């Protein structure tokens, strides 16, 4: 193969990197501007009492060289960022802090104790922790944008649509959270990276990244659905195509083990919380969740401290929050409906009809309205040797123009990988559907904007609208307006400790 997934970045990837960095610099500039012009609503963020455990206390015994810079960095830590910095500094001290999973605090601690150690005497320990968090998240976002583009090229099979979708991701309406002390950037990097490697055939790497995503955000465990989808297709091929029942059993066992591995970090953290809070206490002293048959700390915290639960947010006073979340939820519903209405066979068969040779839709949103151009003669010769249906193969093995990818010829030499690359739009869409339903019926609905912001189908559908004529393109421009408005609004409100999603 002339090119592999590990090839050096091409010019399109470099463009994505530049766009991602530009978007982060824009966010930083807006945050600084609003912080200068507007006084924050809540000024408690600089308050920081000593850690409860003397083992974690970080006393500033040395004179800080630039205390004003350190104070400014500390003041920028708002909302959930306060928890992450506190956990990195003091560990998990209170029950409610276990709602914040440990990957981001661990990255903060690692960076603050290695690369950024010299800055402790310059700006102070807590400011260094905050700075480490900002660096981790902004670098993670840039890498997430690269993986988003690579996944989009493979699934859409249209470099122009993939590039447009990647731009939308770089300037998504939840952008403020990707540059703040939140877990959105790490989750997006690990989820998109895992999806990319899964489609490319590096399943073990994908399992590792999916497992780490469950250590960054609780909804990372849903990424196991991608592994289930792959296992379903492999088992179907083994039974109905290759007629090998034993191979199907092996596939199911391997798939089950991979799914279990993807759950292990999240389960291990729940066990860690149980050991710290419940272990060694008598039954009367135990917290209520400790006595449950399945003592799941995370769900108890969400319900007890934040009032999360099915339909618990359906109150008249929460109507403004439903309105705030309505654009992203509407976009999610339209994204799902578009695939269902355009290609019901691939959706309701979970992509099996597309992979078993009965029907072979391209599973590309951008190709719903037009057929891709023909490939070179070399590509035609190789594709005709692999499949009898030459016209269909030409659609699937299109050389990606402007990106120099032989995506489905050089990177997916086997037919099985070709099938998965065509049908992986199905689990992406089902994942979005489940997350949108959870956000609407169970969670605080205003978090929908950031909760769904890492879902690729949102941007694929928006990219499709932008390439459509007439009213479709006007809706695409409305999506751009929505994103820009939320970037401006979010950088203004969130950075000054005002409520925003």
ABEGO torsion letter per residue (X at the ends): XABBAABBBBAAAAAAAAAAAAAAAAAAAAAAAAAAABBBABAAAABBBBBABAAABBBBABBBABAAAAAAAAAABBEAAAAAAAAAAAEBABAAAAABBAAAAAAAAAAAABAAAAAAAAAEAAAAAAAAAAAAAAAAAAAAAAAAAAAAAAAAGBAAAAAAAAAAAAABAAAAAAABBBAAAAAAAAAAAAAAAAAAGBAAAAAAAAAAAAAABAAAAAAAAAAAAAAAAAAAAAAAAAGBAAAAAAAAAAAAAAAAAAAAAAAAAAAAAAAAAABGBBAAABBAAAABABBBAAAAAAAAAAGBEBGAABBAAAAAAAAAAAAAAAAAAAAAAAAAAABAAAAAAGGAAAAAGABBBAGBAAAAABBBBBBBAAAAAAAAAABABAAAAAAAABBBBGAGBBAAAAABABAAAAAAAAAAAAAAAAAAAAAAAAAAAABBAAAAAAAAAABAAAAAAAAAAAABBEAAAAAAAAAAAAAAAAAAAAAAAAAAGBBBX
